[in-house]
């Protein structure tokens, strides 16, 4: 899951070297934290949160296949 978020984020942002993705297990929920440069936060979130919501949907599909739950946090 971490690799998917990292790939999508690096494809969108203008400074791909500043993309950092961490994955933490919180009980039965996997928390994926995405950090980008301050100027790129708007690109990752998208208009009215559409890009972030699309990434969350893809993560939810992957998590369902693995039998877990996932949460994406944009830091």
C-alpha positions in Angstrom: 0.0 0.0 0.0 2.9 2.3 0.8 4.3 1.9 -2.7 1.0 2.8 -4.3 0.7 6.0 -2.4 4.3 6.9 -3.1 4.0 6.3 -6.8 0.8 8.4 -7.1 2.2 11.2 -5.1 5.5 11.4 -6.9 3.6 11.4 -10.2 1.5 14.4 -9.1 3.9 16.7 -7.2 6.5 19.1 -8.6 9.2 18.1 -6.1 9.1 14.3 -6.0 12.2 14.1 -3.8 10.2 15.6 -0.8 7.6 12.8 -0.9 7.8 10.6 2.3 5.4 7.8 3.0 5.3 5.9 6.3 3.1 3.0 7.2 2.1 2.2 10.8 0.0 -0.6 12.2 -2.6 0.6 14.7 -4.3 -2.6 15.8 -6.2 -3.9 12.8 -6.0 -0.6 11.0 -3.0 0.4 8.8 -2.3 4.1 8.9 -0.5 5.4 5.8 1.0 8.9 6.4 1.9 11.0 3.3 4.3 14.0 3.6 4.9 16.4 0.7 6.4 19.8 0.3 4.2 22.7 1.4 3.7 23.9 -2.1 2.5 20.5 -3.3 -0.1 19.9 -0.6 -2.8 21.4 -2.9 -1.9 19.1 -5.7 -2.1 16.0 -3.6 -5.4 17.0 -2.0 -6.9 18.3 -5.3 -9.9 20.4 -5.9 -12.5 19.7 -3.3 -10.4 16.8 -2.1 -11.0 14.7 -5.2 -7.4 13.5 -5.6 -7.0 12.5 -2.0 -10.4 10.8 -2.0 -9.4 8.8 -5.1 -6.2 7.7 -3.4 -8.2 6.7 -0.3 -10.6 4.6 -2.6 -7.7 2.8 -4.2 -6.2 2.1 -0.7 -9.5 0.8 0.5 -9.7 -1.7 -2.4 -6.2 -2.9 -1.7 -6.9 -3.3 2.0 -10.1 -5.2 1.4 -8.2 -7.7 -0.7 -5.7 -8.1 2.1 -8.4 -8.3 4.7 -7.4 -5.2 6.6 -8.5 -1.6 7.0 -6.5 1.4 6.0 -6.5 5.1 6.7 -4.6 7.8 4.7 -3.3 10.9 6.4 -1.8 13.8 4.6 0.6 15.5 6.9 
